[in-house]
């Protein structure tokens, strides 16, 4: 049986172009870790990455062995992030005050019990990880606007401004949190070629 790739089955959510467009984002399940601070300098951010990928791949192998109800094998989806600041508007320069939720989407058949099992298995392999920070829940963004940014994360500002201008020009208002979907692995792709979908819920 072929692996399901959500980037293909949910193509509208995982493809974008240089021109903004509106999309309807359904309720989806995610493993999530919350934190605060500069992702380039914050140890908590690096630990969040270890926790998320550790759980995602431990879960993947355990499910393949257990074959729970509704099971199908799937490719681990891209890393996603929600970014915001309290109070006021998001300031790209104030990295130490950034609040974030990093997350990886899961299939509908994944249950809290399966997540807990994966946590226990991973805790034995990596006892130093604080897996209590990993939570599992549904996020439903609804109507949103998104755009593709190609290049370093540090140069996203003009792309974000273009997205916000599109939203305003079409009679909508920003709501919810700024989201980024990381379509490239920064360990393997040059900064100028990184692909990031930037999404903003609208009202």
Secondary structure, DSSP 4 states (H G I P E B T S, - for coil): -PPB-HHHHTGGGS---SS-EEEEE--EEEEEEEEES-TTT-HHHHHHHHHHHHHHHHHHHHHHHH--TT---BPPPPEEEEEE-SSSS--TT-GGG-EEEEEEEE-TT--HHHHHHHHHHHHHH-TTS-GGG-EEEEE--EEEEEEEEES-GGG-HHHHHHHHHHHHHTT--EEEEEEEEE-S-TTTS-GGG-EEEEEEEE-
